[in-house]
Protein backbone atom coordinates (compact mmCIF):
# COMPACT_ATOMS: atom_id res chain seq x y z
CA UNK A 1 0.00 0.00 0.00
CA UNK A 2 1.57 3.26 -1.16
CA UNK A 3 1.88 5.80 1.62
CA UNK A 4 3.77 8.79 0.32
CA UNK A 5 3.97 12.48 1.00
CA UNK A 6 5.03 14.51 -2.04
CA UNK A 7 6.54 17.82 -1.06
CA UNK A 8 9.80 19.50 -0.14
CA UNK A 9 12.10 18.35 2.64
CA UNK A 10 12.56 21.98 3.79
CA UNK A 11 8.84 22.81 3.81
CA UNK A 12 7.51 23.26 7.37
CA UNK A 13 4.04 21.98 6.45
CA UNK A 14 5.50 18.87 4.82
CA UNK A 15 7.63 18.22 7.90
CA UNK A 16 4.55 18.47 10.12
CA UNK A 17 2.74 15.95 7.92
CA UNK A 18 5.71 13.54 7.96
CA UNK A 19 5.95 13.78 11.74
CA UNK A 20 2.22 13.11 12.20
CA UNK A 21 1.98 10.34 9.62
CA UNK A 22 4.48 7.76 10.86
CA UNK A 23 5.57 5.27 8.23
CA UNK A 24 4.93 7.56 5.26
CA UNK A 25 7.74 8.10 2.77
CA UNK A 26 8.61 11.72 1.92
CA UNK A 27 9.26 12.20 -1.78
CA UNK A 28 11.13 15.48 -2.27
CA UNK A 29 9.68 16.66 -5.57
CA UNK A 30 12.55 19.06 -6.17
CA UNK A 31 15.23 16.36 -5.77
CA UNK A 32 13.36 13.22 -6.87
CA UNK A 33 10.61 14.58 -9.10
CA UNK A 34 7.07 13.25 -9.17
CA UNK A 35 5.79 10.36 -11.25
CA UNK A 36 3.61 11.52 -14.17
CA UNK A 37 0.90 9.02 -13.25
CA UNK A 38 0.61 10.48 -9.74
CA UNK A 39 0.78 14.06 -11.02
CA UNK A 40 -1.94 13.49 -13.62
CA UNK A 41 -4.20 11.68 -11.14
CA UNK A 42 -3.79 14.51 -8.64
CA UNK A 43 -4.51 17.11 -11.34
CA UNK A 44 -7.62 15.20 -12.40
CA UNK A 45 -8.83 15.29 -8.79
CA UNK A 46 -7.78 18.80 -7.72
CA UNK A 47 -7.49 20.72 -11.00
CA UNK A 48 -5.71 24.05 -10.87
CA UNK A 49 -5.77 23.96 -7.05
CA UNK A 50 -2.68 21.75 -7.43
CA UNK A 51 -0.77 24.82 -8.62
CA UNK A 52 0.48 27.07 -5.80
CA UNK A 53 0.05 30.60 -7.14
CA UNK A 54 1.09 32.13 -3.80
CA UNK A 55 4.64 30.77 -3.92
CA UNK A 56 7.88 32.66 -4.41
CA UNK A 57 8.52 30.55 -7.50
CA UNK A 58 5.19 31.67 -9.03
CA UNK A 59 5.96 35.33 -8.37
CA UNK A 60 9.29 34.90 -10.17
CA UNK A 61 7.66 33.64 -13.38
CA UNK A 62 7.02 35.89 -16.36
CA UNK A 63 3.48 36.39 -17.65
CA UNK A 64 4.18 34.11 -20.62
CA UNK A 65 5.44 31.36 -18.28
CA UNK A 66 2.36 31.72 -16.06
CA UNK A 67 0.16 31.16 -19.14
CA UNK A 68 1.57 27.65 -19.65
CA UNK A 69 -0.47 24.56 -18.79
CA UNK A 70 -0.44 23.87 -15.02
CA UNK A 71 1.04 20.36 -15.38
CA UNK A 72 3.84 21.66 -17.60
CA UNK A 73 4.62 24.35 -15.04
CA UNK A 74 4.75 21.83 -12.19
CA UNK A 75 6.99 19.52 -14.22
CA UNK A 76 9.36 22.39 -14.98
CA UNK A 77 9.18 23.90 -11.47
CA UNK A 78 8.22 21.20 -8.91
CA UNK A 79 8.11 23.77 -6.10
CA UNK A 80 4.96 25.19 -7.76
CA UNK A 81 2.95 22.18 -6.61
CA UNK A 82 0.78 22.87 -3.59
CA UNK A 83 2.16 20.87 -0.69
CA UNK A 84 1.94 18.35 0.67
CA UNK A 85 0.29 15.97 -1.77
CA UNK A 86 -0.43 12.84 0.26
CA UNK A 87 -1.03 9.47 -1.38
CA UNK A 88 -2.66 6.63 0.54
CA UNK A 89 -3.51 3.48 -1.43
CA UNK A 90 -4.21 5.40 -4.63
CA UNK A 91 -6.23 8.17 -2.92
CA UNK A 92 -4.85 11.69 -2.84
CA UNK A 93 -5.14 14.49 -0.31
CA UNK A 94 -3.91 18.02 -0.92
CA UNK A 95 -2.53 20.25 1.82
CA UNK A 96 -2.39 19.73 5.57
CA UNK A 97 -5.66 21.36 6.60
CA UNK A 98 -7.69 20.33 9.64
CA UNK A 99 -10.00 18.32 7.33
CA UNK A 100 -7.11 16.33 5.85
CA UNK A 101 -5.62 15.76 9.29
CA UNK A 102 -8.95 14.54 10.66
CA UNK A 103 -9.41 12.09 7.79
CA UNK A 104 -5.89 10.68 7.90
CA UNK A 105 -5.33 10.67 11.65
CA UNK A 106 -8.77 9.34 12.48
C-alpha positions in Angstrom: 0.0 0.0 0.0 1.6 3.3 -1.2 1.9 5.8 1.6 3.8 8.8 0.3 4.0 12.5 1.0 5.0 14.5 -2.0 6.5 17.8 -1.1 9.8 19.5 -0.1 12.1 18.4 2.6 12.6 22.0 3.8 8.8 22.8 3.8 7.5 23.3 7.4 4.0 22.0 6.4 5.5 18.9 4.8 7.6 18.2 7.9 4.5 18.5 10.1 2.7 15.9 7.9 5.7 13.5 8.0 5.9 13.8 11.7 2.2 13.1 12.2 2.0 10.3 9.6 4.5 7.8 10.9 5.6 5.3 8.2 4.9 7.6 5.3 7.7 8.1 2.8 8.6 11.7 1.9 9.3 12.2 -1.8 11.1 15.5 -2.3 9.7 16.7 -5.6 12.5 19.1 -6.2 15.2 16.4 -5.8 13.4 13.2 -6.9 10.6 14.6 -9.1 7.1 13.2 -9.2 5.8 10.4 -11.3 3.6 11.5 -14.2 0.9 9.0 -13.2 0.6 10.5 -9.7 0.8 14.1 -11.0 -1.9 13.5 -13.6 -4.2 11.7 -11.1 -3.8 14.5 -8.6 -4.5 17.1 -11.3 -7.6 15.2 -12.4 -8.8 15.3 -8.8 -7.8 18.8 -7.7 -7.5 20.7 -11.0 -5.7 24.0 -10.9 -5.8 24.0 -7.0 -2.7 21.7 -7.4 -0.8 24.8 -8.6 0.5 27.1 -5.8 0.1 30.6 -7.1 1.1 32.1 -3.8 4.6 30.8 -3.9 7.9 32.7 -4.4 8.5 30.5 -7.5 5.2 31.7 -9.0 6.0 35.3 -8.4 9.3 34.9 -10.2 7.7 33.6 -13.4 7.0 35.9 -16.4 3.5 36.4 -17.7 4.2 34.1 -20.6 5.4 31.4 -18.3 2.4 31.7 -16.1 0.2 31.2 -19.1 1.6 27.6 -19.7 -0.5 24.6 -18.8 -0.4 23.9 -15.0 1.0 20.4 -15.4 3.8 21.7 -17.6 4.6 24.3 -15.0 4.8 21.8 -12.2 7.0 19.5 -14.2 9.4 22.4 -15.0 9.2 23.9 -11.5 8.2 21.2 -8.9 8.1 23.8 -6.1 5.0 25.2 -7.8 3.0 22.2 -6.6 0.8 22.9 -3.6 2.2 20.9 -0.7 1.9 18.4 0.7 0.3 16.0 -1.8 -0.4 12.8 0.3 -1.0 9.5 -1.4 -2.7 6.6 0.5 -3.5 3.5 -1.4 -4.2 5.4 -4.6 -6.2 8.2 -2.9 -4.8 11.7 -2.8 -5.1 14.5 -0.3 -3.9 18.0 -0.9 -2.5 20.2 1.8 -2.4 19.7 5.6 -5.7 21.4 6.6 -7.7 20.3 9.6 -10.0 18.3 7.3 -7.1 16.3 5.9 -5.6 15.8 9.3 -8.9 14.5 10.7 -9.4 12.1 7.8 -5.9 10.7 7.9 -5.3 10.7 11.6 -8.8 9.3 12.5 
